[in-house]
Every structure is written in structure tokens, then in C-alpha cells.
Amino acid sequence: MIKVGFICEGKTERKIVESEAFQLFLKSIDIDCIDEIIDAKGNGNLLPQYLGGFVDTLLDFGAQKICILTDLDNDACITLTKNRIDEKKEYLLIVAVKTSEAWFLSDSLCMAKVLKMDSFYFEHPEKVNALDKISELLFEKTGRGASDKKKLVAMMLNNGFNINAAAAHPNCNSAKYFVEKLKALA
């Protein structure tokens, strides 16, 4: 079993990694997640001059591999994001296209449950502002939006969000890449 430390851009990514479902997935592929999951508190803190301290902390906790989880945000492409972070070969760098909330739109079962629908499918989750789209759908279907990201993440996790379901979506390549890279580590 390999010990992996996670550095997350923000609270959304950290909550996903901390979730029971994600931790069970990691164990199922022989990955032991280091207890200290780092919230970098924004992509500006994922620059080379700041990463060293985060990496050292995780190595002190016994990490054998480091996974950095971030969003594309306003970068034009994944390569620019990777170059900004200065990807090293010892890091597994995962960049969610647009935002990691797109992964929520990609989990059709979870979204159907949240929206109180029999079924749900969103064709291109990585081509929209997912937070806005989920809020719009919530307001349309339930009469309440999701303006608070923290509450949205809790709602999705409490309704069974599963990274493998997001990865199975034909148009959510960043979730698929994340799952495949984690499996390759083990």
C-alpha cells in the first residue's frame, strides 16, 4: 500500500478527498491517504515558492507520493496551470477542467437525488461554470439555490457524490484522468 499526501487548492477539493466515499475508494486501490490533507487556500498558494512547505509537511507524515488537486479556473489550458505550478515528476498534478464542481454535475445519480428527479444527465459538465449551473438547477427544481460553496459540497457529499461516477461520465475527462492516475499509483 502506497502512502499518498494530498495538497488541495481549496475547501471543495479537500472535502472531496476527506469524504468517506473517496477514502473507501483509495483503500480499494491500495492507497493509504495521509491524515494531514492540506488546503492551500487558493491557487495562488500552489506556486513553487509555497509548495515546498506543503510537500515537506506531507513527507514528514510519511507520504511516498504527493497529489496536487487544483482547478483550471481562468487559465486557458491545463498546460498553463501545470507550468504555473511547476509540475515536478514527484507530484501527481490533477487539474479539474474549469472547477472541481464540474465533477458534481458529472455524477448523474447524485445530481438526480439532490434535484429530487428520477434521472439526470448533463451533457458537458466541464464546459460551464458548474457552481452557477448547479445553483440554477437547484433553484429551478427545488426553489432554493446553492450560493454557498461550502453548503453545496456538503449537500453533494451527503447525497452520495462518487468520484468514480463522475469519472464514468463520457464528458468529464478530468475526473476520469484523476481516477486513472490514482489507480496507476497503486
Residue pairs with C-beta under 8 A, 6 or more apart in sequence:
1 30
1 31
1 32
1 186
2 30
2 31
2 32
2 64
2 65
2 185
2 186
3 31
3 32
3 33
3 34
3 62
3 63
3 64
3 65
4 26
4 31
4 32
4 33
4 34
4 63
4 64
4 65
4 66
4 67
4 92
4 182
4 185
5 33
5 34
5 36
5 37
5 38
5 55
5 57
5 58
5 59
5 61
5 63
5 65
5 66
5 67
6 14
6 17
6 33
6 34
6 37
6 38
6 58
6 66
6 67
6 68
6 69
7 38
7 40
7 46
7 51
7 54
7 55
7 58
7 66
7 67
7 68
7 69
8 14
8 17
8 37
8 38
8 39
8 40
8 69
8 70
9 40
9 42
9 43
9 46
9 69
9 70
9 71
10 39
10 40
10 41
10 42
10 71
11 39
11 149
11 150
11 153
12 99
12 100
12 101
12 149
12 153
13 39
13 69
13 70
13 71
13 96
13 100
14 37
14 38
14 39
15 153
15 154
15 157
16 22
16 69
16 100
16 103
16 153
16 157
16 161
16 163
17 33
17 37
17 69
18 37
19 157
19 161
21 157
21 160
21 161
21 162
21 163
22 163
23 33
25 162
25 163
25 164
26 32
26 33
26 182
29 182
29 183
29 185
29 186
30 186
31 182
31 185
31 186
34 58
34 61
34 62
34 63
35 61
36 57
36 58
36 61
38 54
38 57
38 58
40 46
40 50
40 54
43 70
43 71
43 73
43 81
43 84
46 68
46 70
46 84
46 85
47 84
47 85
47 86
48 85
48 86
51 68
51 85
51 86
55 66
55 91
58 66
59 66
65 90
65 92
65 185
66 90
66 91
66 92
67 91
67 92
67 93
67 94
67 182
68 85
68 91
68 92
68 93
68 94
69 94
69 96
69 100
69 178
70 81
70 85
70 93
70 94
70 95
70 96
71 95
71 96
71 98
71 99
71 100
72 78
72 81
72 95
72 96
72 97
72 98
72 99
73 81
73 98
73 99
75 81
75 84
78 95
78 97
81 95
82 93
82 95
85 93
87 93
92 181
92 182
92 185
94 174
94 177
94 178
94 181
95 174
96 102
96 103
96 174
96 175
96 178
97 126
97 173
97 174
98 126
98 127
98 128
98 129
98 130
99 129
99 130
99 131
101 130
101 131
101 134
101 149
101 152
102 125
102 126
102 128
102 130
102 172
102 174
102 175
103 125
103 161
103 163
103 166
103 172
103 174
103 175
104 110
104 111
104 130
104 134
104 152
104 156
104 161
104 166
105 111
105 122
105 125
105 128
105 130
105 133
105 134
105 172
106 122
106 125
106 126
106 165
106 166
106 167
106 169
106 171
106 172
106 175
107 156
107 161
107 162
107 165
107 166
107 169
108 119
108 120
108 121
108 122
108 165
108 169
109 120
109 160
109 162
109 165
110 156
110 159
110 160
110 161
110 162
110 165
111 117
111 120
111 122
111 134
111 137
112 118
112 119
112 120
113 159
113 160
114 138
114 155
114 156
114 159
115 137
115 138
115 141
115 142
116 141
116 142
117 141
122 133
123 171
124 171
125 169
125 171
125 172
126 171
126 172
126 173
126 174
127 171
131 146
131 149
131 152
134 146
134 152
135 145
135 146
135 147
135 152
136 145
138 144
138 145
138 146
139 145
146 152
146 155
163 175
163 178
163 179
164 179
166 172
166 175
167 175
167 176
167 178
167 179
167 180
168 176
169 175
169 176
